[in-house]
Amino acid sequence: QVQLVESGGGLVQAGGSLRLSCTASGRAVRSVGWFRQAPGKEREFVAHIHWSGSPAYHANSVKGRFAISRDNAENSVSLQMNSLKPEDTAVYSCASYSGSDVDDAISYWGWGKGTLVTVSS
């Protein structure tokens, strides 16, 4: 069984950067997705990466600013977030992909507890 733990969240000013990590324990991490949920809003797809490193997908709202990558030696997946905006404020969670639509939370399992990202204006 894979357990995923997110880290790297924090408070940053608009225009700043953060790097989130999703580290797996128990088994090798396979294809992984990042989602986020802002207060009072539904969970939203952010990015997905195949276990081999390609392909990778990013939501239109973060394309060109965020980049998902993986380090199989470290059994982790990272999300580099640049040019952050206040609307990026949310709890970011990662999960293992089990099939079907990569941008649908129902296609994932083994959710981590999440890490809070707060972007101030």
MDTraj code that builds the backbone (N, CA, C; nanometers):
import mdtraj as md
import numpy as np

residues = "GLN VAL GLN LEU VAL GLU SER GLY GLY GLY LEU VAL GLN ALA GLY GLY SER LEU ARG LEU SER CYS THR ALA SER GLY ARG ALA VAL ARG SER VAL GLY TRP PHE ARG GLN ALA PRO GLY LYS GLU ARG GLU PHE VAL ALA HIS ILE HIS TRP SER GLY SER PRO ALA TYR HIS ALA ASN SER VAL LYS GLY ARG PHE ALA ILE SER ARG ASP ASN ALA GLU ASN SER VAL SER LEU GLN MET ASN SER LEU LYS PRO GLU ASP THR ALA VAL TYR SER CYS ALA SER TYR SER GLY SER ASP VAL ASP ASP ALA ILE SER TYR TRP GLY TRP GLY LYS GLY THR LEU VAL THR VAL SER SER".split()
xyz = np.array([
    [0.0847, -0.1190, 0.0000],
    [0.0000, 0.0000, 0.0000],
    [0.0885, 0.1243, 0.0000],
    [0.0534, 0.2217, -0.0840],
    [0.1314, 0.3439, -0.0954],
    [0.0712, 0.4507, -0.0052],
    [0.1569, 0.5146, 0.0714],
    [0.1146, 0.6317, 0.1497],
    [0.1835, 0.7540, 0.0918],
    [0.1068, 0.8568, 0.0658],
    [0.1604, 0.9788, 0.0079],
    [0.1564, 1.0913, 0.1101],
    [0.2653, 1.1670, 0.1168],
    [0.2746, 1.2788, 0.2101],
    [0.3202, 1.4017, 0.1333],
    [0.2439, 1.5094, 0.1451],
    [0.2776, 1.6338, 0.0782],
    [0.3567, 1.7245, 0.1720],
    [0.4428, 1.8059, 0.1134],
    [0.5179, 1.9041, 0.1905],
    [0.5529, 2.0213, 0.1002],
    [0.5971, 2.1300, 0.1634],
    [0.6449, 2.2440, 0.0865],
    [0.5518, 2.3626, 0.0810],
    [0.4326, 2.3492, 0.1362],
    [0.3402, 2.4618, 0.1350],
    [0.3861, 2.5737, 0.2268],
    [0.3187, 2.6881, 0.2161],
    [0.3528, 2.8010, 0.3008],
    [0.2894, 2.9277, 0.2512],
    [0.3350, 3.0375, 0.3068],
    [0.2847, 3.1701, 0.2703],
    [0.3850, 3.2370, 0.1775],
    [0.3362, 3.2899, 0.0664],
    [0.4230, 3.3541, -0.0306],
    [0.3497, 3.4742, -0.0891],
    [0.4250, 3.5745, -0.1297],
    [0.3636, 3.6906, -0.1936],
    [0.3314, 3.6602, -0.3397],
    [0.2352, 3.7309, -0.3925],
    [0.2005, 3.7160, -0.5342],
    [0.3247, 3.7392, -0.6194],
    [0.3417, 3.6538, -0.7188],
    [0.4586, 3.6594, -0.8046],
    [0.5723, 3.5695, -0.7588],
    [0.5608, 3.5159, -0.6384],
    [0.6643, 3.4310, -0.5830],
    [0.6529, 3.2867, -0.6281],
    [0.7378, 3.2023, -0.5712],
    [0.7445, 3.0609, -0.6102],
    [0.7444, 2.9708, -0.4882],
    [0.6941, 2.8508, -0.5085],
    [0.7019, 2.7443, -0.4086],
    [0.7219, 2.6130, -0.4820],
    [0.7809, 2.5185, -0.4124],
    [0.7971, 2.3845, -0.4691],
    [0.7363, 2.2853, -0.3716],
    [0.6337, 2.2161, -0.4185],
    [0.5681, 2.1151, -0.3374],
    [0.6257, 1.9777, -0.3694],
    [0.6292, 1.8922, -0.2696],
    [0.6742, 1.7546, -0.2884],
    [0.5668, 1.6584, -0.2419],
    [0.5583, 1.5481, -0.3133],
    [0.4676, 1.4386, -0.2794],
    [0.5563, 1.3145, -0.2694],
    [0.5771, 1.2678, -0.1478],
    [0.6685, 1.1567, -0.1239],
    [0.5905, 1.0332, -0.0853],
    [0.6286, 0.9211, -0.1477],
    [0.5582, 0.7959, -0.1241],
    [0.6378, 0.7047, -0.0328],
    [0.5672, 0.6324, 0.0488],
    [0.6294, 0.5299, 0.1317],
    [0.5488, 0.4022, 0.1177],
    [0.6143, 0.2908, 0.1360],
    [0.5450, 0.1632, 0.1282],
    [0.5680, 0.0923, -0.0030],
    [0.5460, 0.1610, -0.1133],
    [0.5672, 0.1054, -0.2461],
    [0.6128, 0.2163, -0.3392],
    [0.6657, 0.1796, -0.4546],
    [0.7074, 0.2806, -0.5519],
    [0.5852, 0.3585, -0.5997],
    [0.6025, 0.4906, -0.6066],
    [0.4929, 0.5737, -0.6552],
    [0.4745, 0.5518, -0.8044],
    [0.3515, 0.5449, -0.8484],
    [0.3216, 0.5248, -0.9891],
    [0.2787, 0.6583, -1.0500],
    [0.1829, 0.6589, -1.1359],
    [0.1329, 0.7846, -1.1913],
    [0.0611, 0.8616, -1.0804],
    [0.0862, 0.9917, -1.0784],
    [0.0398, 1.0743, -0.9666],
    [-0.0275, 1.2010, -1.0178],
    [-0.1249, 1.2451, -0.9449],
    [-0.1902, 1.3715, -0.9759],
    [-0.1856, 1.4666, -0.8582],
    [-0.1828, 1.5938, -0.8889],
    [-0.1964, 1.7001, -0.7890],
    [-0.3320, 1.7667, -0.8099],
    [-0.4009, 1.7894, -0.7012],
    [-0.5275, 1.8615, -0.7009],
    [-0.5197, 1.9696, -0.5941],
    [-0.6105, 2.0637, -0.6010],
    [-0.6164, 2.1661, -0.4975],
    [-0.7619, 2.1977, -0.4653],
    [-0.7819, 2.2439, -0.3429],
    [-0.9156, 2.2813, -0.3007],
    [-0.9081, 2.4095, -0.2204],
    [-0.9703, 2.5130, -0.2735],
    [-0.9769, 2.6417, -0.2046],
    [-1.0993, 2.6420, -0.1129],
    [-1.0983, 2.7267, -0.0121],
    [-1.2117, 2.7321, 0.0810],
    [-1.3429, 2.7585, 0.0074],
    [-1.4413, 2.6756, 0.0348],
    [-1.5730, 2.6936, -0.0246],
    [-1.5832, 2.6509, -0.1697],
    [-1.4771, 2.5907, -0.2238],
    [-1.4789, 2.5503, -0.3648],
    [-1.4575, 2.4006, -0.3770],
    [-1.4875, 2.3490, -0.4962],
    [-1.4689, 2.2070, -0.5220],
    [-1.3200, 2.1777, -0.5474],
    [-1.2860, 2.0516, -0.5296],
    [-1.1501, 2.0088, -0.5604],
    [-1.1244, 2.0260, -0.7096],
    [-1.0050, 2.0752, -0.7425],
    [-0.9715, 2.1115, -0.8794],
    [-0.8425, 2.0433, -0.9229],
    [-0.8444, 1.9879, -1.0429],
    [-0.7243, 1.9250, -1.0999],
    [-0.6166, 2.0297, -1.1249],
    [-0.4925, 1.9949, -1.0943],
    [-0.3788, 2.0843, -1.1183],
    [-0.2832, 2.0234, -1.2208],
    [-0.2372, 1.9009, -1.1945],
    [-0.1384, 1.8397, -1.2839],
    [-0.1334, 1.6887, -1.2624],
    [-0.0814, 1.6200, -1.3630],
    [-0.0685, 1.4739, -1.3587],
    [0.0591, 1.4355, -1.4297],
    [0.1249, 1.3318, -1.3786],
    [0.2434, 1.2818, -1.4460],
    [0.2413, 1.1297, -1.4475],
    [0.2752, 1.0736, -1.5629],
    [0.2849, 0.9290, -1.5789],
    [0.4039, 0.8758, -1.5003],
    [0.3986, 0.7478, -1.4631],
    [0.5060, 0.6909, -1.3814],
    [0.6415, 0.7004, -1.4511],
    [0.6431, 0.7031, -1.5861],
    [0.7697, 0.7098, -1.6592],
    [0.8213, 0.8535, -1.6706],
    [0.7402, 0.9495, -1.6330],
    [0.7791, 1.0900, -1.6462],
    [0.7135, 1.1599, -1.7640],
    [0.6544, 1.0824, -1.8534],
    [0.5862, 1.1382, -1.9696],
    [0.4730, 1.0454, -2.0100],
    [0.3566, 1.0998, -2.0412],
    [0.3272, 1.2418, -2.0524],
    [0.2956, 1.3061, -1.9172],
    [0.2947, 1.4387, -1.9219],
    [0.2517, 1.5179, -1.8076],
    [0.1439, 1.6143, -1.8565],
    [0.0466, 1.6393, -1.7710],
    [-0.0634, 1.7280, -1.8059],
    [-0.0772, 1.8358, -1.6989],
    [-0.1157, 1.9548, -1.7419],
    [-0.1382, 2.0643, -1.6489],
    [-0.2722, 2.1308, -1.6799],
    [-0.3417, 2.1728, -1.5774],
    [-0.4663, 2.2457, -1.5964],
    [-0.4370, 2.3779, -1.6682],
    [-0.5324, 2.4240, -1.7464],
    [-0.5133, 2.5499, -1.8199],
    [-0.4835, 2.6661, -1.7262],
    [-0.5410, 2.6620, -1.6076],
    [-0.5244, 2.7720, -1.5125],
    [-0.3813, 2.7835, -1.4594],
    [-0.3012, 2.6775, -1.4742],
    [-0.1642, 2.6808, -1.4215],
    [-0.0595, 2.6590, -1.5301],
    [-0.1043, 2.6311, -1.6510],
    [-0.0112, 2.6017, -1.7599],
    [0.0823, 2.7200, -1.7834],
    [0.2111, 2.6915, -1.7942],
    [0.3108, 2.7960, -1.8130],
    [0.3647, 2.8527, -1.6822],
    [0.2974, 2.8214, -1.5716],
    [0.3431, 2.8702, -1.4398],
    [0.3845, 2.7555, -1.3480],
    [0.3136, 2.6444, -1.3566],
    [0.3429, 2.5279, -1.2733],
    [0.4056, 2.4181, -1.3605],
    [0.4888, 2.3363, -1.2974],
    [0.5485, 2.2233, -1.3688],
    [0.5586, 2.1042, -1.2754],
    [0.5027, 1.9921, -1.3202],
    [0.5097, 1.8684, -1.2429],
    [0.6280, 1.7867, -1.2919],
    [0.6972, 1.7228, -1.1989],
    [0.8112, 1.6381, -1.2352],
    [0.8209, 1.5260, -1.1329],
    [0.9057, 1.4280, -1.1619],
    [0.9202, 1.3184, -1.0678],
    [1.0650, 1.2801, -1.0525],
    [1.0953, 1.2224, -0.9378],
    [1.2285, 1.1712, -0.9080],
    [1.2079, 1.0297, -0.8549],
    [1.2207, 0.9339, -0.9429],
    [1.1932, 0.7958, -0.9024],
    [1.2949, 0.7440, -0.8010],
    [1.4162, 0.7982, -0.8051],
    [1.5166, 0.7578, -0.7073],
    [1.4750, 0.7998, -0.5671],
    [1.4066, 0.9133, -0.5591],
    [1.3588, 0.9627, -0.4294],
    [1.2149, 0.9198, -0.4037],
    [1.1543, 0.8508, -0.4995],
    [1.0151, 0.8070, -0.4871],
    [0.9235, 0.9254, -0.4587],
    [0.9430, 1.0314, -0.5352],
    [0.8638, 1.1515, -0.5099],
    [0.8244, 1.2204, -0.6400],
    [0.7219, 1.3013, -0.6298],
    [0.6745, 1.3848, -0.7394],
    [0.6704, 1.5284, -0.6883],
    [0.7196, 1.6208, -0.7681],
    [0.7242, 1.7609, -0.7265],
    [0.6323, 1.8461, -0.8132],
    [0.5920, 1.9575, -0.7565],
    [0.5139, 2.0562, -0.8304],
    [0.5811, 2.1911, -0.8095],
    [0.6500, 2.2386, -0.9116],
    [0.7146, 2.3689, -0.9068],
    [0.6119, 2.4743, -0.9458],
    [0.5892, 2.5697, -0.8577],
    [0.4867, 2.6708, -0.8801],
    [0.5530, 2.8081, -0.8869],
    [0.5447, 2.8717, -1.0008],
    [0.6024, 3.0038, -1.0216],
    [0.4921, 3.1053, -1.0514],
    [0.5263, 3.2321, -1.0413],
    [0.4315, 3.3406, -1.0708],
    [0.2992, 3.3176, -0.9991],
    [0.3071, 3.2880, -0.8726],
    [0.1869, 3.2552, -0.7960],
    [0.0926, 3.3745, -0.7857],
    [-0.0367, 3.3422, -0.7849],
    [-0.1416, 3.4433, -0.7766],
    [-0.2269, 3.4161, -0.6524],
    [-0.2933, 3.5175, -0.6007],
    [-0.3812, 3.4945, -0.4842],
    [-0.4842, 3.3841, -0.5090],
    [-0.5301, 3.3699, -0.6316],
    [-0.6287, 3.2658, -0.6624],
    [-0.5690, 3.1255, -0.6616],
    [-0.4382, 3.1135, -0.6453],
    [-0.3760, 2.9825, -0.6293],
    [-0.3831, 2.9338, -0.4841],
    [-0.4301, 3.0182, -0.3955],
    [-0.4419, 2.9809, -0.2545],
    [-0.5363, 2.8628, -0.2383],
    [-0.4863, 2.7561, -0.1760],
    [-0.5653, 2.6332, -0.1612],
    [-0.4843, 2.5312, -0.0826],
    [-0.5510, 2.4236, -0.0446],
    [-0.4814, 2.3056, 0.0064],
    [-0.4499, 2.2172, -0.1140],
    [-0.3234, 2.1842, -0.1303],
    [-0.2778, 2.1033, -0.2429],
    [-0.2547, 1.9605, -0.1948],
    [-0.3137, 1.8654, -0.2690],
    [-0.3031, 1.7248, -0.2320],
    [-0.2581, 1.6424, -0.3515],
    [-0.1890, 1.5334, -0.3229],
    [-0.1500, 1.4411, -0.4292],
    [-0.2148, 1.3054, -0.4046],
    [-0.2251, 1.2288, -0.5121],
    [-0.2869, 1.0970, -0.5020],
    [-0.2361, 1.0088, -0.6148],
    [-0.2516, 0.8797, -0.5970],
    [-0.2087, 0.7824, -0.6981],
    [-0.3193, 0.7626, -0.8010],
    [-0.2784, 0.7530, -0.9257],
    [-0.3732, 0.7400, -1.0365],
    [-0.4118, 0.5932, -1.0554],
    [-0.5427, 0.5703, -1.0707],
    [-0.5886, 0.4326, -1.0867],
    [-0.6521, 0.4075, -1.2220],
    [-0.6617, 0.5098, -1.3062],
    [-0.7161, 0.4899, -1.4402],
    [-0.8265, 0.5865, -1.4730],
    [-0.8611, 0.5965, -1.6007],
    [-0.9664, 0.6820, -1.6552],
    [-0.9185, 0.8274, -1.6656],
    [-1.0097, 0.9234, -1.6538],
    [-0.9750, 1.0632, -1.6799],
    [-0.8711, 1.1155, -1.5806],
    [-0.7634, 1.1714, -1.6319],
    [-0.6552, 1.2175, -1.5434],
    [-0.6950, 1.3444, -1.4672],
    [-0.7958, 1.4160, -1.5134],
    [-0.8343, 1.5401, -1.4469],
    [-0.9573, 1.5226, -1.3571],
    [-0.9927, 1.3990, -1.3290],
    [-1.1081, 1.3704, -1.2449],
    [-1.0596, 1.3068, -1.1144],
    [-1.0954, 1.3672, -1.0030],
    [-1.0489, 1.3172, -0.8736],
    [-1.0921, 1.1737, -0.8476],
    [-1.1999, 1.1298, -0.9106],
    [-1.2490, 0.9947, -0.8887],
    [-1.1516, 0.8904, -0.9455],
    [-1.0577, 0.9320, -1.0300],
    [-0.9596, 0.8423, -1.0898],
    [-0.8391, 0.8193, -1.0001],
    [-0.8414, 0.8728, -0.8803],
    [-0.7268, 0.8668, -0.7901],
    [-0.7645, 0.8051, -0.6565],
    [-0.6615, 0.7558, -0.5886],
    [-0.6810, 0.6987, -0.4564],
    [-0.5590, 0.7281, -0.3694],
    [-0.5732, 0.6983, -0.2411],
    [-0.4595, 0.7134, -0.1496],
    [-0.4188, 0.8582, -0.1286],
    [-0.5177, 0.9447, -0.1125],
    [-0.4911, 1.0876, -0.0987],
    [-0.4077, 1.1180, 0.0255],
    [-0.3118, 1.2111, 0.0083],
    [-0.2398, 1.2620, 0.1231],
    [-0.3268, 1.3630, 0.1965],
    [-0.2778, 1.4130, 0.3082],
    [-0.3561, 1.5079, 0.3886],
    [-0.3516, 1.6478, 0.3313],
    [-0.2567, 1.6743, 0.2435],
    [-0.2486, 1.8040, 0.1799],
    [-0.1528, 1.8995, 0.2481],
    [-0.1154, 2.0029, 0.1730],
    [-0.0304, 2.1089, 0.2258],
    [-0.0899, 2.2428, 0.1821],
    [-0.0950, 2.3364, 0.2741],
    [-0.1618, 2.4632, 0.2485],
    [-0.0680, 2.5624, 0.1803],
    [-0.1156, 2.6191, 0.0717],
    [-0.0442, 2.7247, 0.0013],
    [-0.1290, 2.8514, 0.0115],
    [-0.0689, 2.9571, 0.0634],
    [-0.1378, 3.0852, 0.0764],
    [-0.0583, 3.1907, 0.0014],
    [-0.1239, 3.2563, -0.0930],
    [-0.0588, 3.3590, -0.1732],
    [-0.1216, 3.4936, -0.1385],
    [-0.0401, 3.5826, -0.0863],
    [-0.0907, 3.7139, -0.0465],
    [-0.0744, 3.8138, -0.1606],
    [-0.1654, 3.9091, -0.1659],
    [-0.1613, 4.0087, -0.2755],
    [-0.0789, 4.1304, -0.2365],
])
top = md.Topology()
chain = top.add_chain()
for i, resn in enumerate(residues, 1):
    res = top.add_residue(resn, chain, resSeq=i)
    for name in ("N", "CA", "C"):
        top.add_atom(name, md.element.get_by_symbol(name[0]), res)
traj = md.Trajectory(xyz[None], top)
